[in-house]
Amino acid sequence: MSFRIIQLENLEVGIKYDKNNLSLDFFGAYVKKTMDNADEKTLWSQNGSIEIKNILNDNIILNKKDIISSININFDLYTYKNILVLPFLKKGDIFLEIEFKNLEKSINIRCSEMEILLIGDPEYIRHIKKME
C-alpha cells in the first residue's frame, strides 16, 4: 500500500486566526511518499495549509508568521507528533498542543475539525535510501 507522510516540525507558517478558526499556511513542507514494493521512498515539497475549525477555547495570541517547533495532535486514542499521514481530515474532539519558535509558551487548542489541504502540484526533491 502506498502512503504519504507530511513533516510538520520546523515548518514555517503564515497564521490567520478569527476566534473560531485557525489557518496555518505553509510553503515547502516535506512529504515522504512510500510506494508498494519500492526499495526507496521519495521526498517531495508541497504547499498547503493546516485548517483548524470550530475552536472551543478563547484568547489564543499568535504572531502572523512563525515556525512550528513541535505539534501534538490528540484524537480518539491516538497522538500524532510532528507528522501526519495524508490525506488528513478528522472531526470530533481534537486537542492540539503547538510550540512555536517565537512564543515562550505552547498553545493549547481544543477544536472539532482539523484538515490538511494541499495546494498545487508537489515538487520532487530526491529518493530516500532505506538507511535514512
GUVEXDREN-757536 format. One line per 8 residues: number of its first residue (from 1); their letters; for each residue y, z, x of N, C-alpha, C. Coordinates in pm, 1 decimal. Example, Ala and Ser with C-alpha at 12.3 -4.5 7.8 and 13.67 -1.06 7.14 Angstrom:
<nodes>
1 = AS = -569.0/780.0/1319.0/-450.0/780.0/1230.0/-330.0/780.0/1320.0; -225.0/708.0/1285.0/-106.0/714.0/1367.0/3.0/787.0/1290.0
</nodes>
This chain:
<nodes>
1 = MSFRIIQL = -117.6/0.0/83.7/0.0/0.0/0.0/124.5/0.0/88.5; 220.2/-81.5/56.2/343.3/-83.6/133.5/444.4/12.1/71.3; 530.3/68.0/155.5/635.4/155.7/106.0/751.4/157.8/203.9; 867.6/205.3/153.6/988.3/214.8/233.8/1037.4/358.7/231.5; 1088.5/405.3/345.8/1143.4/540.1/358.3/1284.8/529.3/412.0; 1380.1/594.3/342.3/1518.8/594.0/388.0/1549.1/725.3/458.9; 1618.5/715.2/572.2/1657.5/830.4/653.2/1799.0/872.1/614.3; 1817.6/996.9/570.3/1948.7/1043.6/525.4/2020.0/1131.6/628.0
9 = ENLEVGIK = 1948.1/1183.9/724.5/2007.2/1268.9/827.5/2099.6/1185.5/916.9; 2217.7/1240.9/947.7/2319.3/1175.5/1031.2/2375.2/1048.2/968.5; 2373.6/1042.3/836.7/2423.3/926.1/764.3/2569.2/947.8/727.1; 2655.6/854.2/768.7/2797.7/860.9/733.1/2814.1/813.3/589.7; 2888.7/892.3/511.1/2905.7/860.9/369.1/3051.9/868.7/327.1; 3088.8/782.4/233.1/3215.1/792.4/161.8/3186.0/869.5/33.8; 3271.1/965.1/-0.7/3240.9/1058.2/-109.3/3336.7/1039.3/-225.7; 3278.8/1022.1/-344.9/3356.2/1016.2/-469.5/3299.1/1122.3/-562.8
17 = YDKNNLSL = 3386.5/1212.1/-612.6/3340.9/1323.7/-695.2/3434.0/1340.4/-813.5; 3377.0/1348.5/-934.6/3460.7/1362.9/-1053.7/3421.5/1482.5/-1141.8; 3367.3/1588.0/-1083.9/3325.5/1712.4/-1150.1/3192.2/1701.5/-1221.9; 3154.1/1584.0/-1270.0/3023.7/1567.1/-1333.4/2928.7/1482.1/-1250.5; 2985.8/1395.0/-1167.8/2905.2/1300.4/-1090.8/2955.7/1293.1/-947.3; 2861.6/1272.5/-856.2/2893.9/1260.6/-714.8/2828.8/1132.8/-664.0; 2907.9/1051.0/-594.8/2857.9/928.2/-536.1/2880.7/934.3/-385.7; 2774.1/916.8/-309.1/2780.8/915.4/-163.1/2748.6/773.2/-117.8
25 = DFFGAYVK = 2852.8/695.4/-88.3/2835.2/556.5/-46.0/2802.6/551.3/102.6; 2700.6/475.0/138.9/2661.9/465.9/279.6/2650.4/321.0/324.4; 2666.7/303.2/454.7/2654.8/172.9/517.3/2561.2/186.8/636.3; 2463.4/101.8/644.5/2374.5/100.6/759.9/2275.1/214.2/765.9; 2223.2/257.5/651.6/2118.0/359.7/653.5/1990.8/297.9/711.4; 1914.0/377.5/785.1/1787.8/329.9/840.3/1678.0/339.3/735.6; 1606.4/228.5/719.5/1493.7/222.3/626.9/1372.3/174.6/705.5; 1264.5/255.6/704.1/1139.1/215.4/767.6/1048.3/157.7/660.9
33 = KTMDNADE = 991.7/42.7/692.8/902.7/-24.4/598.8/763.0/-31.8/658.6; 665.8/9.9/579.9/525.8/5.4/620.3/453.3/-91.2/527.9; 378.3/-181.8/585.2/303.1/-280.8/506.7/154.1/-251.1/518.3; 78.5/-289.0/414.5/-67.1/-275.2/417.3/-125.6/-348.4/537.5; -218.5/-284.5/603.6/-293.0/-344.0/715.1/-205.8/-389.0/831.7; -82.4/-341.3/840.4/5.0/-380.3/951.7/-12.0/-281.2/1067.4; -8.5/-333.2/1188.5/-19.8/-247.4/1305.8/110.3/-174.2/1336.0; 221.7/-232.8/1296.7/352.0/-173.8/1325.6/434.4/-161.8/1197.3
41 = KTLWSQNG = 529.4/-68.6/1199.5/628.5/-57.4/1092.8/749.2/-140.4/1135.1; 840.8/-163.1/1041.2/964.8/-230.5/1075.8/1082.0/-142.3/1037.6; 1189.7/-153.1/1113.6/1311.0/-76.1/1089.3/1418.6/-171.0/1039.9; 1484.0/-130.1/930.3/1586.3/-211.0/865.9/1712.6/-129.0/848.5; 1823.2/-196.1/825.0/1950.2/-132.2/792.6/1987.6/-173.6/651.0; 2032.5/-76.6/570.0/2060.9/-105.5/429.0/2185.0/-29.5/383.6; 2266.9/-93.8/303.0/2384.0/-30.0/241.3/2347.1/15.2/100.9; 2423.2/114.0/49.3/2397.5/158.7/-86.5/2470.0/287.9/-117.3
49 = SIEIKNIL = 2414.3/363.4/-211.9/2475.0/490.4/-249.7/2370.1/587.9/-301.8; 2403.5/714.3/-287.4/2325.0/822.4/-346.4/2404.6/866.4/-468.7; 2346.8/849.3/-585.1/2414.2/883.5/-710.2/2357.6/1014.6/-763.8; 2444.0/1113.8/-777.1/2406.0/1245.5/-828.5/2481.5/1264.0/-959.3; 2407.8/1274.3/-1070.4/2471.6/1271.5/-1202.3/2449.2/1401.2/-1279.7; 2543.0/1427.9/-1368.6/2537.4/1544.7/-1456.8/2526.9/1675.2/-1378.0; 2623.0/1694.0/-1287.7/2627.3/1814.5/-1205.2/2661.0/1934.2/-1293.2; 2583.9/2041.7/-1277.6/2599.4/2158.4/-1363.5/2690.7/2265.6/-1305.0
57 = NDNIILNK = 2707.8/2266.9/-1173.2/2795.7/2368.1/-1113.6/2935.5/2312.2/-1090.3; 3033.9/2402.3/-1080.4/3175.0/2364.7/-1064.8/3225.1/2392.7/-923.5; 3346.6/2348.1/-899.7/3422.1/2381.9/-778.3/3353.0/2341.1/-649.2; 3305.2/2221.0/-644.2/3250.0/2167.8/-519.7/3365.2/2102.5/-444.4; 3390.7/2147.7/-324.3/3500.6/2094.0/-244.3/3441.5/2009.7/-131.8; 3480.6/1881.9/-129.4/3426.7/1788.2/-31.3/3537.6/1705.1/30.9; 3511.4/1655.3/150.5/3601.2/1558.6/213.6/3577.9/1421.8/150.5; 3666.8/1327.1/177.3/3648.0/1191.4/124.1/3548.7/1110.8/207.2
65 = KDIISSIN = 3524.9/1156.4/328.5/3432.0/1090.6/419.2/3368.2/1198.1/505.8; 3238.3/1188.1/530.7/3171.8/1286.9/615.4/3037.3/1231.7/660.4; 2962.7/1313.4/733.1/2830.8/1276.8/782.5/2731.6/1381.5/731.6; 2623.3/1336.0/671.4/2519.4/1428.3/625.0/2443.6/1479.4/747.2; 2452.2/1609.2/772.8/2374.9/1669.0/882.6/2231.7/1695.1/838.7; 2217.0/1738.7/713.8/2085.8/1770.7/659.6/2093.9/1769.6/507.6; 1985.2/1731.0/443.0/1980.7/1733.9/297.1/1840.3/1774.4/252.1; 1835.7/1870.8/161.3/1711.3/1913.5/97.3/1723.8/1885.3/-50.9
73 = INFDLYTY = 1623.0/1822.2/-107.4/1622.4/1790.7/-249.4/1498.5/1855.0/-309.5; 1519.1/1947.6/-402.6/1408.3/2016.0/-469.9/1394.0/1960.8/-610.1; 1274.2/1910.2/-639.5/1245.3/1854.6/-771.4/1098.6/1882.2/-801.5; 1071.3/1936.1/-918.9/935.9/1978.3/-954.8/886.3/2076.4/-849.5; 772.4/2050.4/-792.9/717.4/2139.1/-689.7/744.4/2087.2/-549.2; 820.2/1978.9/-538.7/839.9/1911.7/-410.8/977.3/1940.3/-352.0; 982.4/1944.5/-219.7/1108.8/1949.0/-146.7/1110.6/1829.9/-52.1; 1211.5/1747.4/-67.5/1231.7/1633.2/21.2/1336.7/1673.3/123.3
81 = KNILVLPF = 1309.3/1653.2/252.6/1403.0/1692.0/357.2/1438.3/1570.6/441.2; 1563.3/1526.6/428.2/1623.7/1420.8/510.6/1567.7/1280.7/491.1; 1454.9/1264.8/424.3/1400.8/1131.7/399.2/1352.5/1122.3/254.5; 1358.4/1001.1/199.4/1311.4/975.8/63.4/1233.9/844.9/60.1; 1130.6/839.9/-21.8/1056.9/716.3/-43.4/1132.3/635.2/-148.4; 1149.2/506.5/-121.3/1220.1/416.5/-212.4/1121.3/339.3/-298.1; 1151.9/306.9/-421.0/1274.4/343.2/-492.1/1274.4/492.2/-527.4; 1393.5/548.9/-541.9/1407.0/691.2/-572.8/1495.1/709.3/-695.4
89 = LKKGDIFL = 1436.2/759.1/-802.8/1507.2/795.1/-924.9/1435.5/914.9/-984.3; 1505.0/1026.7/-995.0/1448.4/1148.9/-1052.0/1539.6/1197.3/-1163.4; 1477.5/1243.6/-1271.8/1550.7/1302.8/-1383.5/1485.7/1436.3/-1416.1; 1569.0/1535.8/-1441.4/1518.4/1669.5/-1470.2/1602.3/1771.8/-1398.4; 1544.3/1885.5/-1368.7/1614.8/1991.6/-1298.6/1604.6/1966.7/-1147.8; 1714.3/1924.9/-1087.5/1717.4/1889.7/-945.8/1815.6/1982.0/-875.5; 1774.5/2033.4/-759.3/1861.8/2118.3/-679.0/1874.6/2056.4/-540.8; 1999.5/2037.7/-495.8/2025.0/1981.1/-363.2/2099.5/2081.9/-276.8
97 = EIEFKNLE = 2065.5/2084.6/-151.6/2141.2/2158.2/-51.7/2178.9/2056.9/55.7; 2309.4/2033.0/69.9/2357.4/1931.9/164.1/2446.3/1998.7/268.2; 2416.5/1973.7/393.8/2503.0/2018.1/502.9/2577.9/1896.2/555.0; 2710.0/1907.6/557.0/2794.0/1801.7/610.6/2846.2/1844.9/746.6; 2864.0/1749.7/834.8/2907.7/1778.1/971.1/3043.3/1848.9/976.3; 3135.9/1811.6/887.7/3271.9/1864.6/893.8/3300.2/1977.1/794.1; 3196.3/2036.0/736.1/3212.7/2152.4/648.9/3136.0/2270.1/708.2; 3193.4/2388.3/698.8/3130.4/2506.7/757.2/3006.7/2551.7/680.3
105 = KSINIRCS = 3012.3/2542.2/547.7/2902.1/2589.4/464.7/2832.1/2471.6/399.0; 2703.7/2491.9/370.3/2630.8/2388.7/297.7/2676.3/2386.5/152.1; 2658.7/2273.5/87.5/2695.7/2253.2/-52.2/2567.5/2260.4/-134.6; 2567.0/2343.9/-237.6/2453.7/2353.5/-328.1/2490.5/2288.6/-460.3; 2404.6/2198.5/-506.1/2430.6/2122.7/-628.4/2308.1/2129.7/-718.5; 2331.5/2160.0/-844.2/2228.0/2151.1/-946.2/2268.4/2038.6/-1040.9; 2176.1/1943.9/-1063.9/2207.4/1828.3/-1147.3/2084.3/1787.4/-1227.6; 2102.5/1686.4/-1313.5/1990.5/1641.9/-1396.2/1941.2/1500.5/-1362.1
113 = EMEILLIG = 2009.1/1433.6/-1266.6/1964.2/1299.5/-1228.9/2011.0/1266.1/-1087.9; 1923.1/1200.1/-1013.2/1957.8/1154.3/-878.8/1888.6/1021.4/-854.5; 1964.7/928.4/-794.4/1910.6/795.5/-769.5/1967.6/739.2/-639.6; 1887.5/663.2/-568.6/1933.5/585.5/-453.2/1948.5/441.3/-499.6; 2070.9/388.7/-489.7/2097.3/249.7/-523.7/2119.9/171.7/-395.0; 2049.9/62.5/-378.9/2065.9/-22.3/-261.2/2150.5/-143.2/-296.8; 2237.9/-182.6/-203.6/2331.6/-292.0/-225.7/2306.2/-401.1/-122.2; 2302.2/-523.4/-168.3/2286.9/-636.4/-76.6/2147.6/-644.5/-18.1
121 = DPEYIRHI = 2134.4/-730.8/81.1/2006.3/-751.8/147.4/1995.4/-662.4/270.4; 1875.9/-609.0/297.8/1858.5/-530.4/419.6/1864.8/-621.2/542.0; 1903.6/-562.3/654.9/1908.2/-636.2/780.8/1800.1/-582.8/874.3; 1720.8/-673.4/926.7/1613.8/-637.1/1018.4/1672.7/-585.6/1149.4; 1615.4/-475.4/1201.4/1658.0/-421.3/1330.4/1550.2/-446.1/1435.8; 1427.6/-393.8/1410.1/1320.7/-412.3/1509.1/1187.1/-364.8/1454.0; 1081.1/-396.9/1526.2/948.4/-343.8/1496.7/935.0/-205.5/1560.9; 859.0/-119.3/1496.3/835.3/15.7/1548.2/689.2/24.8/1588.5
129 = KKME = 663.9/60.4/1713.4/528.2/73.0/1762.8/461.8/197.5/1703.5; 331.6/199.8/1701.5/256.8/312.8/1644.7/293.2/445.4/1711.7; 328.3/441.7/1835.7/357.5/564.4/1910.9/491.6/626.7/1874.4; 582.1/551.7/1810.5/716.8/603.0/1777.6/714.7/682.4/1650.2
</nodes>
